[in-house]
Structures are given as structure tokens and as C-alpha cells.
Amino acid sequence: VAPWPQALNDERRYLTTLEQDTRREIAAGTRLADAVTRIASSEQHRWQLFEDYNSRNATTAFSELEWE
């Protein structure tokens, strides 16, 4: 059992990386299909189910943030 709120540090890091990478790809004019493979890729080794969920997370983040 991890102490609160430190238990969320890994998730917070992932979500911050997801947001920052998404914003960078949008600013660079990267197409969604290409950006999804790069967004949060630095987190891949830290998450057991990364391959199952990251592309969906990246697509959702891109779709939300591109209209800001």
C-alpha cells in the first residue's frame, strides 16, 4: 500500500507527459495518426498495459486539445 497522495505520482507523471507531448505534436502540426505513436512514448517501459491503452489516451487527448 502506497501512502497518500504519493500513490498517484506515477499516474500524475503519465498524464502530464500525455498532455505535454500532445500539445507539442499539435503545435508542430503533426497529423493525429502520426502523433499517436509518439505521444507519451517515454512512459512505455513504466506501464504494463501501455500498448493496450496509450493510443486511445493519446487519441482522446489530441481530439480534446486540438480545439483549444
C-alpha positions in Angstrom: 0.0 0.0 0.0 1.4 3.3 -1.0 1.0 6.4 1.1 -1.5 9.1 0.0 -1.0 11.3 -2.1 2.3 9.8 -3.3 0.4 6.8 -4.6 -0.7 9.0 -7.5 2.8 10.2 -8.5 3.2 7.7 -11.4 -0.3 8.4 -12.8 0.2 12.2 -12.5 3.6 11.9 -14.3 1.9 9.9 -17.1 -1.0 12.3 -17.5 1.4 15.3 -17.5 3.5 13.7 -20.1 0.5 12.8 -22.2 -0.7 16.4 -22.1 2.7 18.0 -22.8 3.5 15.6 -25.7 0.1 16.1 -27.2 0.4 19.9 -27.1 3.8 19.7 -28.7 2.6 17.4 -31.5 -0.4 19.7 -32.2 1.8 22.8 -32.2 4.1 21.1 -34.7 1.2 20.4 -37.0 1.6 16.6 -36.7 -1.3 14.5 -38.0 -3.2 12.5 -35.4 -2.2 9.2 -36.9 1.5 10.1 -36.6 1.2 11.8 -33.3 -0.4 8.9 -31.5 2.7 6.7 -31.9 4.9 9.4 -30.2 2.6 10.8 -27.5 3.8 9.6 -24.1 6.1 7.1 -25.6 8.7 7.8 -22.9 6.3 6.2 -20.4 6.1 2.9 -22.3 8.5 1.0 -20.1 6.7 2.1 -16.9 3.3 0.7 -17.6 2.4 -2.9 -18.1 -0.7 -2.2 -20.2 0.8 0.7 -22.2 0.3 -0.9 -25.6 -3.4 -1.6 -24.7 -4.3 1.9 -23.6 -1.9 4.6 -24.6 -3.1 5.0 -28.2 -6.6 5.5 -27.0 -5.5 8.0 -24.4 -3.4 9.9 -26.9 -6.2 10.0 -29.5 -8.6 11.3 -26.9 -6.1 13.9 -25.6 -5.3 15.1 -29.2 -9.0 15.3 -30.1 -9.7 17.4 -27.0 -6.7 19.7 -27.1 -6.5 20.4 -30.8 -9.5 22.8 -30.5 -8.2 24.9 -27.6 
